[in-house]
Amino acid sequence: MIVESGTKAKKIQQYLGKDYIVEASVGHIRDLPRGAADVPAKYKGEPWARLGVDVDNQFTPLYVVQPEKKSKVAELKSAMKDVDEILLATDPDREGEAIAWHLLETLKPKVPVRRMVFHEISEPAIRAAVDNLRDLDLDLVDAQETRRILDRLYGYEISPVLWKKVMPKLSAGRVQSVATRIIVERERERMKFVPASYWDIAAQMDAGADASPRLFPARLVAIDGNRVATGRDFGPDGRLKENKSNPALALDEASARRLAEALRDQPFVVESVEAKPYTRKPYAPFMTSTLQQEAGRKLRFSTDRTMRSAQRLYENGYITYLRTDSITLSPTAIQAAREQARELYGDEYVPAQPRQYNRKVKNAQEAHEAIRPAGDRFRTPGEVANELEGDDFRLYELIWQRTVASQMADARGTTVSVRLRGTAATGEEVTFTASGRTITFPGFLKAYVEALDEGAGGQADDAESRLPELTEGQELTAAELVPEGHTTSPPPRYTEPSLVKAMEELGIGRPSTYASIVKTIQDRGYVWKKGQALVPSWVAFAVVGLLEHHFGRLVDYDFTAAMEDELDLIANGEDDRVRWLSGFYFGGDQGSERSVARAGGLKKLVGVNLEEIDAREINSVPVFDDVVVRVGRYGPYLERVRDGVSQRANLPPDLPPDELTPEVAEQLFAVPQEGRSLGVDPVTGHEIVVKEGRFGPYVTEVLPEPDESENGTKKKAAKAKPRTASLFKGMTTESVTLEDALRLLSLPRLVGTDPETGEEITAQNGRYGPYLKKGSDSRSLENEEQLFTITLDEALEIYKQPKQRGRRASASAAPLRELGLDPVTKKPMVIKDGRFGPYVTDGETNASLRKGDTVEELTDERAAELLAERRAKAPAKKSTAKRSTTRTKKDAAEEPAKTTTTKKTPTRRSTAKEKAAAK
């Protein structure tokens, strides 16, 4: 049996015993070439070799065994020698089906091969899967291969456009580019947003000594029958929206204060009381996207962190398969949830009939069971507490709570709305309203309450606000009347949970890809985090602008969603992949009405647009007035033209686009680009200035211009570079003096010569702090002052000590901040200052702070997330065990005979028209 992970293999081996050999492929063993080095020699001259897809021959992919997987292939072939049957037991989805097919094509077994599918790793599930084997589903393989080829064509055709027109090393992706656009569009809305101010009156009403509660809150909603404006009545331009049928009255501060004063000591009458029964049904069990959203809201997990933890839980037999877009539970799971709810909460908390959850799933072949605890009887969090810890325990508890709650009774209660009427001393008729909610039976809320999206407002499902029993005509008094001012807020930035929700609603991507897409756009530098919010970089503005103006359909939401539907038709065997890919790439009448085929195909689209793209225009993002942000190869900067003179200013790398206001821009332009003069170096006679640079403030000398010859031309002279030096921590451009600058420019300082080796030892200040250098051997210094004071003997003593790499040299330094316990290791987390900047550590793992993270504002959740990501990237420990062979990176090309595969699609000759289109 071949599964995908070593953890899974060990678990399943325990269930099946010695009659089975369970091996792991460790993910994919074959893929399209990653670069020219992976392309076999016999194909290097082919015009399609760069793509790795023969677009003129049925879009036949060129598959190569990944260099680091050669040993794994040899291992699997060796294990096959003495078996009588092979079971391909990779994951039960499209990707797993493709991995199984690649294993079959690469290993070429001579014994029977069957496909084995299971959705949880428990002994009953594994034995049931062994008894219900099937053949490979080639439609699913086709669907995965079509997506892989499509993504390769998209990325390899569009990314070079970004390299030429924006900057090198950028990438474009079918879903990643659209996800980036979603975030950029939200930031554009925030940048254009004009806040509006409005006022109202908050009151504390007194229902009398016999009432319970006696005081309750109410708020002004109308004056003389005219509705008082609230935040939703204002548009993004800061103006009141036009509403002819129900116009709103915007109160200013003076009016609100005057009215509040006029209402003091005035009686109020209950105009109406409306009570309604309240019912709330339980939430559906988790599917991939809702698990990512809720783990992000409740546990502050990134999507990537959620999926890593869920993968561990699945592989160790705690939950069912984690990649699903289904909310259906099996009959045994429904029974298990109902029994557990009855045991824990009582019969009244379980409805008479089991609850069934269904949703329209676009690809029925991937509609598995919802994510739930594994087994026919769910283990409670208390029962697994000694086995799970940290992220895994918290996520299991979340899944268990949600699953049990999904089979519980409705929450019931009552909502009450009250309208109060009063007359001000100045004659105005006013209306106040109050609302309350009481929950008489909590039902499923006893087990689980869903969290709210950050910045979304509203109140939790279990929130209560009681009002006293009131009757129409009852007189009340106002114990307190407080004028309150409000300011409208821009739409909130996306967080990882809300971005996943938006992608799901738009039909972009699939559950199995959300986490990787969200991670990719951050790793590529298109998006960075400020707290939990996702902030687009200026490079993202340039890239999205280019794609919108010149490749609009490729980042169109409807087109991208329609493409997903068309790919699902291929998965269901209802469409032909070659026909569809041909239309997408070469053009024609294939695909939907919004298809790229209608524009002549991707290849033609790139060829036509490339020369028309004005790089300067694309890399200029207008922000306000005459100010633009230019995206240069060395980073973004501000530019404007005043009185015919171009002015430039550096942009702080951690300044979010919507915080670039005219006031901030003026401050940045006010920083002189030529620097502040500190005086003249008495030795060289050169002027010394301090400047702001991309990597912070620095001092430099101004070299004289070359002399001019008699005919007015400048003499050729050897280019001399001015001395420069970064300011120390604690120094600012305003406080640094000429004496400070001369000391900085004196570096590097010769400390002396090592008497044993004859090598010079110098003290230098680098980007990552002060250090000693002897040949190629560098050693960190504790502080910057040592650069000027350290002696040769002290330096030699440092070099006698064992070298400590990276941040270990500063491990003994006092932490910058102490945080809470890491949820995985249960060890205290601290922030330290290392050679490469501030980092968080639990004593075992170190993780650098990212763009947008600050020492002062870093939360425990964010620190734990950084450490979890760093652990996931850590290299695997070498092992002599056969199954845990370590991956190694090599760039050697695979032998042609072993790597090329002509897929099952029948070949045909390309027509003359197709060849012409390809050329």
PEMO-V560637 format. One record per residue. N is the residue number from 1. RES is the residue in three letters. PSI is psi in degrees with one decimal (NA if undefined). Layout:
n->[N N]
res->[RES RES]
psi->[PSI PSI]
This chain:
n->[1 2 3 4 5 6 7 8 9 10 11 12 13 14 15 16 17 18 19 20 21 22 23 24 25 26 27 28 29 30 31 32 33 34 35 36 37 38 39 40 41 42 43 44 45 46 47 48 49 50 51 52 53 54 55 56 57 58 59 60 61 62 63 64 65 66 67 68 69 70 71 72 73 74 75 76 77 78 79 80 81 82 83 84 85 86 87 88 89 90 91 92 93 94 95 96 97 98 99 100 101 102 103 104 105 106 107 108 109 110 111 112 113 114 115 116 117 118 119 120 121 122 123 124 125 126 127 128 129 130 131 132 133 134 135 136 137 138 139 140 141 142 143 144 145 146 147 148 149 150 151 152 153 154 155 156 157 158 159 160 161 162 163 164 165 166 167 168 169 170 171 172 173 174 175 176 177 178 179 180 181 182 183 184 185 186 187 188 189 190 191 192 193 194 195 196 197 198 199 200 201 202 203 204 205 206 207 208 209 210 211 212 213 214 215 216 217 218 219 220 221 222 223 224 225 226 227 228 229 230 231 232 233 234 235 236 237 238 239 240 241 242 243 244 245 246 247 248 249 250 251 252 253 254 255 256 257 258 259 260 261 262 263 264 265 266 267 268 269 270 271 272 273 274 275 276 277 278 279 280 281 282 283 284 285 286 287 288 289 290 291 292 293 294 295 296 297 298 299 300 301 302 303 304 305 306 307 308 309 310 311 312 313 314 315 316 317 318 319 320 321 322 323 324 325 326 327 328 329 330 331 332 333 334 335 336 337 338 339 340 341 342 343 344 345 346 347 348 349 350 351 352 353 354 355 356 357 358 359 360 361 362 363 364 365 366 367 368 369 370 371 372 373 374 375 376 377 378 379 380 381 382 383 384 385 386 387 388 389 390 391 392 393 394 395 396 397 398 399 400 401 402 403 404 405 406 407 408 409 410 411 412 413 414 415 416 417 418 419 420 421 422 423 424 425 426 427 428 429 430 431 432 433 434 435 436 437 438 439 440 441 442 443 444 445 446 447 448 449 450 451 452 453 454 455 456 457 458 459 460 461 462 463 464 465 466 467 468 469 470 471 472 473 474 475 476 477 478 479 480 481 482 483 484 485 486 487 488 489 490 491 492 493 494 495 496 497 498 499 500 501 502 503 504 505 506 507 508 509 510 511 512 513 514 515 516 517 518 519 520 521 522 523 524 525 526 527 528 529 530 531 532 533 534 535 536 537 538 539 540 541 542 543 544 545 546 547 548 549 550 551 552 553 554 555 556 557 558 559 560 561 562 563 564 565 566 567 568 569 570 571 572 573 574 575 576 577 578 579 580 581 582 583 584 585 586 587 588 589 590 591 592 593 594 595 596 597 598 599 600 601 602 603 604 605 606 607 608 609 610 611 612 613 614 615 616 617 618 619 620 621 622 623 624 625 626 627 628 629 630 631 632 633 634 635 636 637 638 639 640 641 642 643 644 645 646 647 648 649 650 651 652 653 654 655 656 657 658 659 660 661 662 663 664 665 666 667 668 669 670 671 672 673 674 675 676 677 678 679 680 681 682 683 684 685 686 687 688 689 690 691 692 693 694 695 696 697 698 699 700 701 702 703 704 705 706 707 708 709 710 711 712 713 714 715 716 717 718 719 720 721 722 723 724 725 726 727 728 729 730 731 732 733 734 735 736 737 738 739 740 741 742 743 744 745 746 747 748 749 750 751 752 753 754 755 756 757 758 759 760 761 762 763 764 765 766 767 768 769 770 771 772 773 774 775 776 777 778 779 780 781 782 783 784 785 786 787 788 789 790 791 792 793 794 795 796 797 798 799 800 801 802 803 804 805 806 807 808 809 810 811 812 813 814 815 816 817 818 819 820 821 822 823 824 825 826 827 828 829 830 831 832 833 834 835 836 837 838 839 840 841 842 843 844 845 846 847 848 849 850 851 852 853 854 855 856 857 858 859 860 861 862 863 864 865 866 867 868 869 870 871 872 873 874 875 876 877 878 879 880 881 882 883 884 885 886 887 888 889 890 891 892 893 894 895 896 897 898 899 900 901 902 903 904 905 906 907 908 909 910 911 912 913 914 915 916 917 918 919]
res->[MET ILE VAL GLU SER GLY THR LYS ALA LYS LYS ILE GLN GLN TYR LEU GLY LYS ASP TYR ILE VAL GLU ALA SER VAL GLY HIS ILE ARG ASP LEU PRO ARG GLY ALA ALA ASP VAL PRO ALA LYS TYR LYS GLY GLU PRO TRP ALA ARG LEU GLY VAL ASP VAL ASP ASN GLN PHE THR PRO LEU TYR VAL VAL GLN PRO GLU LYS LYS SER LYS VAL ALA GLU LEU LYS SER ALA MET LYS ASP VAL ASP GLU ILE LEU LEU ALA THR ASP PRO ASP ARG GLU GLY GLU ALA ILE ALA TRP HIS LEU LEU GLU THR LEU LYS PRO LYS VAL PRO VAL ARG ARG MET VAL PHE HIS GLU ILE SER GLU PRO ALA ILE ARG ALA ALA VAL ASP ASN LEU ARG ASP LEU ASP LEU ASP LEU VAL ASP ALA GLN GLU THR ARG ARG ILE LEU ASP ARG LEU TYR GLY TYR GLU ILE SER PRO VAL LEU TRP LYS LYS VAL MET PRO LYS LEU SER ALA GLY ARG VAL GLN SER VAL ALA THR ARG ILE ILE VAL GLU ARG GLU ARG GLU ARG MET LYS PHE VAL PRO ALA SER TYR TRP ASP ILE ALA ALA GLN MET ASP ALA GLY ALA ASP ALA SER PRO ARG LEU PHE PRO ALA ARG LEU VAL ALA ILE ASP GLY ASN ARG VAL ALA THR GLY ARG ASP PHE GLY PRO ASP GLY ARG LEU LYS GLU ASN LYS SER ASN PRO ALA LEU ALA LEU ASP GLU ALA SER ALA ARG ARG LEU ALA GLU ALA LEU ARG ASP GLN PRO PHE VAL VAL GLU SER VAL GLU ALA LYS PRO TYR THR ARG LYS PRO TYR ALA PRO PHE MET THR SER THR LEU GLN GLN GLU ALA GLY ARG LYS LEU ARG PHE SER THR ASP ARG THR MET ARG SER ALA GLN ARG LEU TYR GLU ASN GLY TYR ILE THR TYR LEU ARG THR ASP SER ILE THR LEU SER PRO THR ALA ILE GLN ALA ALA ARG GLU GLN ALA ARG GLU LEU TYR GLY ASP GLU TYR VAL PRO ALA GLN PRO ARG GLN TYR ASN ARG LYS VAL LYS ASN ALA GLN GLU ALA HIS GLU ALA ILE ARG PRO ALA GLY ASP ARG PHE ARG THR PRO GLY GLU VAL ALA ASN GLU LEU GLU GLY ASP ASP PHE ARG LEU TYR GLU LEU ILE TRP GLN ARG THR VAL ALA SER GLN MET ALA ASP ALA ARG GLY THR THR VAL SER VAL ARG LEU ARG GLY THR ALA ALA THR GLY GLU GLU VAL THR PHE THR ALA SER GLY ARG THR ILE THR PHE PRO GLY PHE LEU LYS ALA TYR VAL GLU ALA LEU ASP GLU GLY ALA GLY GLY GLN ALA ASP ASP ALA GLU SER ARG LEU PRO GLU LEU THR GLU GLY GLN GLU LEU THR ALA ALA GLU LEU VAL PRO GLU GLY HIS THR THR SER PRO PRO PRO ARG TYR THR GLU PRO SER LEU VAL LYS ALA MET GLU GLU LEU GLY ILE GLY ARG PRO SER THR TYR ALA SER ILE VAL LYS THR ILE GLN ASP ARG GLY TYR VAL TRP LYS LYS GLY GLN ALA LEU VAL PRO SER TRP VAL ALA PHE ALA VAL VAL GLY LEU LEU GLU HIS HIS PHE GLY ARG LEU VAL ASP TYR ASP PHE THR ALA ALA MET GLU ASP GLU LEU ASP LEU ILE ALA ASN GLY GLU ASP ASP ARG VAL ARG TRP LEU SER GLY PHE TYR PHE GLY GLY ASP GLN GLY SER GLU ARG SER VAL ALA ARG ALA GLY GLY LEU LYS LYS LEU VAL GLY VAL ASN LEU GLU GLU ILE ASP ALA ARG GLU ILE ASN SER VAL PRO VAL PHE ASP ASP VAL VAL VAL ARG VAL GLY ARG TYR GLY PRO TYR LEU GLU ARG VAL ARG ASP GLY VAL SER GLN ARG ALA ASN LEU PRO PRO ASP LEU PRO PRO ASP GLU LEU THR PRO GLU VAL ALA GLU GLN LEU PHE ALA VAL PRO GLN GLU GLY ARG SER LEU GLY VAL ASP PRO VAL THR GLY HIS GLU ILE VAL VAL LYS GLU GLY ARG PHE GLY PRO TYR VAL THR GLU VAL LEU PRO GLU PRO ASP GLU SER GLU ASN GLY THR LYS LYS LYS ALA ALA LYS ALA LYS PRO ARG THR ALA SER LEU PHE LYS GLY MET THR THR GLU SER VAL THR LEU GLU ASP ALA LEU ARG LEU LEU SER LEU PRO ARG LEU VAL GLY THR ASP PRO GLU THR GLY GLU GLU ILE THR ALA GLN ASN GLY ARG TYR GLY PRO TYR LEU LYS LYS GLY SER ASP SER ARG SER LEU GLU ASN GLU GLU GLN LEU PHE THR ILE THR LEU ASP GLU ALA LEU GLU ILE TYR LYS GLN PRO LYS GLN ARG GLY ARG ARG ALA SER ALA SER ALA ALA PRO LEU ARG GLU LEU GLY LEU ASP PRO VAL THR LYS LYS PRO MET VAL ILE LYS ASP GLY ARG PHE GLY PRO TYR VAL THR ASP GLY GLU THR ASN ALA SER LEU ARG LYS GLY ASP THR VAL GLU GLU LEU THR ASP GLU ARG ALA ALA GLU LEU LEU ALA GLU ARG ARG ALA LYS ALA PRO ALA LYS LYS SER THR ALA LYS ARG SER THR THR ARG THR LYS LYS ASP ALA ALA GLU GLU PRO ALA LYS THR THR THR THR LYS LYS THR PRO THR ARG ARG SER THR ALA LYS GLU LYS ALA ALA ALA LYS]
psi->[134.1 120.8 -172.3 -27.8 152.1 -37.0 -45.2 -40.3 -44.3 -42.1 -46.2 -34.7 -36.6 -36.2 -36.4 -20.5 -167.7 -12.4 -8.3 144.6 117.4 117.4 161.4 136.6 -14.6 58.3 -152.5 143.3 -12.9 152.7 177.6 153.3 137.6 -18.2 179.4 -33.4 -25.8 -14.3 124.8 149.2 -38.2 -16.3 -5.6 -28.2 -7.1 140.3 -22.1 0.4 -34.2 -39.0 -31.5 12.0 123.7 90.9 -19.2 -2.2 71.1 23.4 45.5 123.8 148.3 107.5 137.9 143.9 126.6 137.1 -40.7 -6.5 1.5 -42.2 -34.7 -40.6 -44.8 -38.9 -44.5 -40.0 -37.8 -40.3 -21.1 -15.5 -38.8 26.0 160.4 -7.7 149.6 130.0 119.4 104.0 41.8 175.7 150.0 50.8 -175.0 -43.2 -42.3 -37.6 -39.0 -40.9 -41.4 -42.8 -41.5 -37.7 -43.7 -45.0 -32.6 -43.8 -26.3 58.0 151.5 7.2 165.1 143.5 130.5 157.1 133.9 131.5 132.9 156.0 -1.8 155.2 84.6 157.8 -44.5 -41.5 -40.3 -43.6 -34.5 -37.7 -38.4 -32.4 -5.3 62.2 159.9 178.3 165.6 141.2 98.4 -21.2 -40.9 -40.3 -43.4 -43.3 -44.7 -42.0 -38.6 -44.9 -42.6 -44.1 -43.1 -45.8 -36.7 -46.6 -45.5 -54.3 -42.7 -19.6 -38.3 -37.6 -43.7 -28.8 -41.6 -37.5 -41.5 -33.7 -20.2 -74.1 159.2 161.6 13.2 163.5 151.6 149.5 151.0 -41.4 -35.7 -38.3 -36.4 -40.5 -39.3 -39.3 -39.0 -44.8 -38.9 -41.6 -37.7 -38.9 -35.4 -41.8 -40.8 -36.5 -34.7 -14.5 134.4 114.7 147.1 144.4 141.3 160.1 154.5 -167.3 125.9 135.3 151.0 109.4 143.4 114.5 2.7 163.0 -26.5 -9.8 151.7 111.0 155.6 -44.4 142.8 151.1 146.9 163.2 143.8 130.1 -17.5 148.2 121.8 39.6 -6.7 128.3 134.0 130.6 141.9 -178.7 -34.9 -11.4 -6.8 141.5 175.3 -13.3 2.5 2.6 157.5 134.6 147.0 126.1 89.0 -34.3 -29.1 69.9 151.9 149.3 120.0 117.9 138.2 177.0 -43.9 -42.9 -41.1 -41.5 -40.4 -42.8 -41.0 -40.1 -37.6 -18.0 -7.7 135.7 9.9 143.3 154.3 150.4 139.5 113.0 -39.9 151.0 122.0 116.2 134.9 145.6 145.0 128.9 134.3 120.9 155.0 160.4 151.3 156.8 165.4 138.9 -179.1 -49.3 -42.2 -30.4 -43.1 -41.6 -47.4 -35.8 -33.2 -41.5 -47.7 -42.2 -7.3 31.4 142.8 163.2 -38.6 -42.1 -40.1 -46.0 -34.2 -44.1 -43.4 -37.1 -43.2 -42.9 -41.0 -48.3 -25.9 9.7 21.3 -30.6 166.5 178.2 137.0 -10.9 98.1 149.3 25.4 147.4 19.2 141.4 145.2 159.9 -39.3 -36.1 -40.3 -44.1 -41.2 -42.6 -41.5 -42.4 -40.4 -40.3 -38.8 -41.9 -40.3 -33.6 -17.8 162.9 -35.5 -14.4 2.2 121.8 161.0 -38.2 140.9 149.3 135.7 132.4 130.8 148.7 160.6 113.5 128.9 -29.6 97.4 -27.5 -14.0 11.8 87.2 -167.5 159.6 168.8 123.0 168.1 144.3 159.8 168.2 -15.6 123.5 135.6 129.8 160.5 -35.5 -33.9 -22.8 3.2 -33.0 -10.2 -31.0 152.1 168.7 -136.5 -43.2 -40.9 -44.3 -38.9 -39.5 -43.6 -41.2 -46.2 -42.1 -47.2 -46.0 -40.5 -46.8 -43.7 -31.1 -19.2 16.6 174.4 159.6 150.7 140.5 150.7 -159.5 138.3 140.5 132.7 131.4 136.4 132.6 137.9 140.2 166.4 127.4 160.0 -23.5 2.6 -11.5 137.7 125.3 153.4 129.6 150.5 153.5 147.2 151.3 159.9 130.4 139.3 111.7 -27.6 114.4 -24.8 -131.6 -22.4 -17.3 -29.0 -32.4 136.2 125.5 143.1 163.7 149.5 143.3 127.0 1.4 -18.5 -167.0 -177.4 152.1 156.7 -23.0 7.5 138.5 147.7 108.6 141.1 153.0 163.7 119.1 154.0 152.2 136.8 -9.0 136.1 139.6 167.1 160.2 112.9 -26.1 138.9 114.6 115.2 131.2 132.3 144.9 154.4 131.5 150.5 148.1 163.1 139.3 149.7 155.9 142.4 174.4 -45.6 -44.0 -28.2 -43.5 -42.1 -42.7 -42.8 -39.8 -44.0 -34.1 -10.8 26.4 126.3 -176.4 160.8 -38.4 -13.6 -12.0 -48.4 -44.0 -34.1 -47.0 -38.4 -40.9 -45.5 -22.7 -42.9 -31.8 -7.2 8.9 -28.0 142.7 163.0 134.6 100.7 -124.3 -9.8 144.7 120.4 127.2 145.7 166.5 -28.9 -38.8 -38.2 -44.4 -44.5 -47.3 -39.7 -43.0 -46.9 -38.5 -42.0 -29.4 -17.3 49.4 -40.0 -29.6 -20.8 15.7 131.0 -45.6 -40.2 -43.1 -40.7 -39.9 -35.9 -38.7 -41.9 -40.8 -36.5 -33.0 -31.8 -38.1 -40.7 -33.1 3.2 18.1 -1.4 159.1 127.5 -38.5 -43.4 -43.6 -45.7 -36.3 -43.2 -41.1 -43.9 -45.8 -19.6 175.9 -156.4 15.8 160.9 -172.1 175.9 -29.2 5.1 150.9 -25.9 -33.1 -22.8 12.2 0.0 156.8 -43.8 -45.4 -37.9 -43.1 -45.5 -41.4 -39.6 -26.3 -48.8 -20.6 -15.1 121.1 108.6 -40.3 -40.3 -42.7 -37.1 16.1 117.4 105.7 135.5 -47.2 155.1 -124.8 14.1 132.4 153.4 123.2 130.9 101.9 172.8 -20.0 19.1 165.8 151.8 160.8 148.0 144.3 162.7 120.7 122.1 40.6 3.2 130.5 129.0 140.4 155.4 143.2 146.1 127.7 134.8 -22.3 21.4 111.8 144.9 -39.9 -10.4 2.0 85.9 166.6 -36.1 -43.4 -41.6 -42.4 -39.0 -40.0 -40.3 -25.7 -19.4 114.7 127.4 -30.1 -8.7 167.7 127.9 131.7 -15.9 -163.2 136.4 117.6 -18.7 -48.7 -20.4 6.3 144.8 139.4 129.5 156.6 136.3 162.5 126.1 179.0 -34.0 20.8 179.2 149.6 162.3 149.3 166.9 149.5 113.1 144.7 151.6 148.6 146.7 152.3 144.3 177.5 -34.1 7.8 -5.4 149.9 135.6 146.8 129.0 154.9 132.7 126.0 131.8 132.0 149.0 139.3 154.9 135.4 149.2 148.4 163.8 139.1 -19.2 145.6 164.4 -25.6 -31.3 -20.2 140.5 171.2 -40.0 -43.9 -45.8 -43.1 -35.6 -43.5 -41.8 -12.7 -12.4 150.7 146.7 133.9 115.5 -38.2 -168.7 133.7 117.9 -22.9 -40.9 -18.0 8.0 143.9 142.7 125.8 151.9 125.2 153.1 118.4 -179.4 -27.2 15.5 178.4 146.3 163.6 149.9 127.9 104.2 -119.8 6.1 116.7 143.9 133.3 147.7 155.4 -37.0 165.9 -29.8 -27.6 -23.1 -31.8 -15.2 -20.2 136.6 169.5 -42.0 -41.6 -38.4 -43.0 -35.8 -39.9 -41.5 -16.1 -23.5 150.4 141.9 133.5 119.6 157.8 -126.0 -3.2 -29.3 -28.7 11.3 -30.2 -9.7 152.0 139.1 152.2 -33.9 147.0 137.2 -167.0 -163.4 141.3 129.8 -18.8 -53.3 -12.4 23.5 151.3 138.4 138.9 156.0 128.8 163.5 114.1 -179.6 -30.7 21.3 -178.0 145.6 158.8 143.0 149.5 14.7 -18.3 -40.0 137.5 137.7 126.1 146.6 142.6 173.2 130.1 -19.3 134.6 152.6 -39.1 -33.4 -2.6 126.0 164.9 -40.4 -43.6 -39.0 -44.7 -36.3 -44.0 -42.3 -39.2 -41.3 -39.1 -38.8 -38.0 -27.4 -9.2 140.8 144.6 144.7 140.9 143.5 149.2 -8.1 142.1 -38.5 -20.1 44.8 132.4 138.8 142.5 145.2 124.3 157.0 11.4 141.9 148.8 153.0 135.8 -41.0 -26.4 -12.5 -28.1 143.4 125.0 115.9 175.8 -14.0 130.3 141.2 156.4 158.6 139.9 140.8 162.6 -35.8 -41.6 -40.5 -39.2 -40.6 -39.7 -40.9 NA]
